[in-house]
Amino acid sequence: MFGSTQFLITGGTGFIGRHVVHRLLAQGAGVRVFCRTPEKAQRLFGDRVGIVRGDLCDRASVVAAMPGCEAVIHLGATFQFGRKVRRINEETNVSGTRYLLEASERNGIHRFVHVGSCGVLEGRHDLLTERDFPRDVDVRESYRRSKWLSEIAALEAAGRGLPVTIASPTSPLGTGDEKPTPTGRIVRDYLRGQFPFGAHVGLNFVHVEDLAEGILAVAERGRIGERYLLGHHNVWLDEFLRVLERITDRPAPRFTLPQAAITLAGAIG
């Protein structure tokens, strides 16, 4: 599919990124992993990839990682929530994305896939679509706003002629979620008995291997300037907890938290 194309991957050692890297390697592509911890990349991929130490917040290291690459898949981001981490979110997710886009423009990159988040989308109907990109995001939602701003930067670069396409994943599940992600924390907390309440909250899950395949499909066939929503199965959270109950033989919470209480807790937190 990609032959000997040389990719630069940010976030390649993360949950989604490692599956993307393994798929690229299986297809014969060259992969250069841009990461803060080369030791982790070495443990995951050995000598099958090139490894460049760097940080998205450091423009010089971003620029140095780019020469010789033909395509970029930008998965790197910080996932932190709350008002106190606003600066970190903006430096990594917004400024880091801009540094990468600028370096890609200077190096004549043939394809740039920006991996955003469906959490940015905001619709006025039951089911979100890739067209439900909001006009603004409240500054109090620091993580979500940072991802929104990074998508705007990507779309602006596409308008300038950089071949940028956006992949917008839903909630991935699968192996390798070490940190874990917010989705993985649902399962981990459930197994630890730390999930006291259910909630009638809508979610969409996608297997991480299917998601990796979708990201590469966006890289190969996505239209410049378009957003592709990558998901699979719609489910209510309390329904998902009952699935976990059947699988694990651990009781699901019997009390469902009202939506008003969830909204209030989110505003406070």
C-alpha positions in Angstrom: 0.0 0.0 0.0 2.7 2.5 1.0 5.7 0.7 -0.4 8.9 2.4 0.8 7.2 5.7 1.9 9.0 7.2 4.8 6.7 8.2 7.6 7.3 10.4 10.6 5.0 9.4 13.5 4.4 11.4 16.6 2.7 9.6 19.5 4.0 6.3 18.0 4.7 4.8 21.4 1.1 5.5 22.7 -1.9 3.2 22.7 -3.1 4.0 19.2 0.3 4.9 17.8 1.9 1.6 18.4 -0.8 -0.2 16.4 -0.3 2.3 13.5 3.4 1.8 13.5 3.1 -2.0 13.5 0.7 -1.8 10.5 3.0 0.5 8.6 5.9 -1.8 9.2 3.9 -4.8 8.0 3.2 -2.9 4.7 6.9 -2.3 4.1 6.9 1.5 4.9 9.7 3.2 6.6 8.9 4.6 10.0 10.6 7.3 12.1 9.2 7.6 15.6 9.4 11.0 17.2 9.2 10.6 21.0 10.4 11.8 24.3 11.5 8.4 25.5 13.5 6.5 22.9 13.9 3.6 25.3 10.2 2.9 25.1 10.2 3.0 21.3 13.2 0.6 21.3 11.3 -1.8 23.6 8.2 -1.7 21.4 9.8 -1.7 17.9 13.4 -2.7 18.2 15.6 -1.7 15.3 12.7 -1.8 12.8 12.1 1.9 13.1 14.2 5.1 13.2 13.9 6.8 16.6 14.3 10.6 17.1 14.2 12.0 20.6 12.2 15.2 20.8 9.3 17.1 22.3 6.4 18.7 20.4 6.9 21.8 22.6 10.5 22.2 21.3 10.3 23.6 17.8 14.0 22.9 17.1 13.6 19.1 17.7 10.4 19.1 15.5 12.3 20.7 12.7 15.3 18.3 13.1 13.1 15.2 12.9 11.5 16.1 9.5 14.2 15.9 6.7 13.9 12.7 4.6 10.3 12.1 5.5 7.5 12.0 2.9 4.4 11.6 5.1 3.4 12.5 8.7 0.9 10.9 11.0 0.4 13.3 14.0 -0.9 11.3 17.0 1.1 13.0 19.6 -0.9 15.0 22.2 -1.2 15.5 26.0 -4.4 14.2 27.6 -4.8 16.2 30.7 -8.0 17.8 32.1 -8.7 20.8 34.3 -7.9 24.4 34.5 -4.4 24.0 36.0 -3.1 22.2 32.9 -4.4 24.8 30.3 -0.8 26.0 29.5 0.5 22.4 29.0 -2.4 21.5 26.8 -1.9 24.6 24.6 1.9 24.2 24.3 1.7 20.6 23.3 -1.5 20.2 21.4 -1.7 23.6 19.8 1.9 25.0 19.5 3.3 21.5 18.9 0.9 20.9 16.0 1.8 24.3 14.5 5.5 23.5 14.7 4.9 20.2 12.9 2.7 21.7 10.2 5.3 24.5 9.6 8.1 22.0 9.3 6.0 19.8 7.0 5.4 22.8 4.7 9.1 23.6 4.5 10.0 20.0 3.7 7.4 19.4 1.0 5.5 16.6 2.9 3.2 14.6 0.5 0.6 13.7 3.1 -0.2 14.8 6.6 -2.8 13.1 8.8 -3.8 15.0 11.9 -5.4 12.7 14.4 -7.9 14.8 16.4 -10.7 13.6 18.7 -14.4 13.1 18.3 -14.7 14.8 21.7 -14.2 18.1 19.9 -17.4 17.7 17.8 -20.6 19.1 19.1 -24.0 18.4 17.5 -27.6 19.4 18.2 -29.0 16.0 17.3 -28.7 12.5 18.6 -25.8 11.3 16.5 -22.7 13.3 15.7 -21.2 13.5 12.2 -17.8 14.7 10.9 -19.5 18.0 10.0 -20.4 18.9 13.6 -17.3 21.0 14.2 -18.1 23.8 16.7 -17.5 27.5 16.0 -16.0 27.9 19.5 -15.0 25.9 22.6 -15.1 27.4 26.1 -11.7 28.2 27.5 -12.7 26.3 30.7 -12.6 23.1 28.7 -8.8 23.3 28.3 -8.1 19.9 26.7 -11.1 20.0 24.3 -10.3 23.6 23.3 -6.6 22.7 22.7 -7.7 19.9 20.3 -10.2 22.2 18.7 -7.5 24.8 18.1 -5.1 22.2 16.7 -7.7 21.1 14.2 -8.1 24.7 13.1 -4.4 25.0 12.6 -4.4 21.8 10.5 -7.3 23.1 8.4 -5.6 26.4 7.9 -2.5 24.6 6.7 -4.6 22.6 4.2 -6.0 25.9 3.0 -2.4 27.0 2.3 -1.8 23.9 0.2 -0.3 21.3 2.7 -2.1 18.0 2.0 -3.7 17.6 5.4 -6.5 15.3 6.3 -8.1 14.9 9.7 -8.9 11.6 11.4 -11.3 11.9 14.3 -11.4 8.8 16.5 -14.0 7.9 18.9 -13.1 5.8 22.1 -10.6 3.0 21.4 -10.5 -0.3 23.2 -7.9 -3.1 22.9 -4.5 -4.3 23.9 -1.6 -2.0 24.8 -3.5 0.6 26.7 -0.8 1.0 29.4 -1.4 4.5 30.7 -4.5 3.9 30.4 -6.6 6.2 28.2 -9.9 7.5 29.5 -11.7 4.6 27.9 -9.2 2.1 29.4 -9.7 3.7 32.8 -13.4 2.8 32.6 -12.5 -0.9 32.4 -9.6 -0.7 34.9 -11.8 1.2 37.5 -14.6 -1.3 37.0 -12.2 -4.3 37.6 -10.9 -2.6 40.7 -14.4 -2.0 42.1 -14.0 1.8 41.8 -17.1 2.4 39.6 -19.8 3.1 42.1 -22.4 4.6 39.7 -23.6 4.0 36.2 -24.8 6.7 33.9 -27.0 7.0 30.8 -24.3 8.5 28.7 -23.8 7.7 25.1 -20.4 6.4 23.9 -19.0 5.0 20.7 -16.3 2.4 20.9 -13.9 1.2 18.2 -11.3 -1.6 18.4 -7.8 -0.1 18.4 -6.7 -2.3 15.5 -9.7 -1.2 13.4 -8.9 2.4 14.3 -5.3 2.0 13.2 -6.5 0.6 9.9 -8.8 3.5 9.5 -6.0 6.0 10.1 -4.0 4.4 7.4 -7.0 4.5 5.1 -7.2 8.2 5.7 -3.5 8.5 4.9 -3.9 6.7 1.7 -7.3 7.8 0.4 -8.5 10.8 2.5 -9.4 14.0 0.8 -7.3 17.1 1.6 -9.1 19.3 4.1 -11.7 16.7 5.0 -12.4 15.2 8.4 -13.2 11.5 8.8 -15.0 10.2 11.9 -13.5 6.8 12.9 -15.8 4.8 15.2 -17.8 1.7 15.3 -20.3 0.8 18.0 -22.7 3.1 19.8 -23.5 2.1 23.4 -24.9 3.6 26.6 -22.4 3.5 29.4 -24.7 1.6 31.8 -25.2 -0.9 29.0 -21.5 -1.3 28.6 -21.1 -1.8 32.3 -23.6 -4.7 32.1 -21.4 -6.2 29.3 -18.4 -6.0 31.7 -20.5 -7.7 34.4 -21.2 -10.7 32.1 -17.5 -10.9 31.1 -15.9 -10.5 34.5 -18.5 -11.8 36.9 -18.2 -8.6 38.9 -21.4 -6.8 39.7 -22.3 -3.7 37.7 -23.3 -0.6 39.8 -27.0 -0.6 40.5 -27.4 3.1 40.8 -27.5 5.4 37.8 -26.3 8.9 38.3 -28.8 11.5 36.8 -27.6 13.6 33.9 -28.0 16.8 35.9 -25.5 15.5 38.5 -23.0 14.5 35.8 -23.2 18.0 34.2 -22.7 19.6 37.6 -19.7 17.4 38.4 -18.2 18.2 35.0 -18.5 21.9 35.6 -17.0 21.7 39.0 -14.1 19.4 37.9 
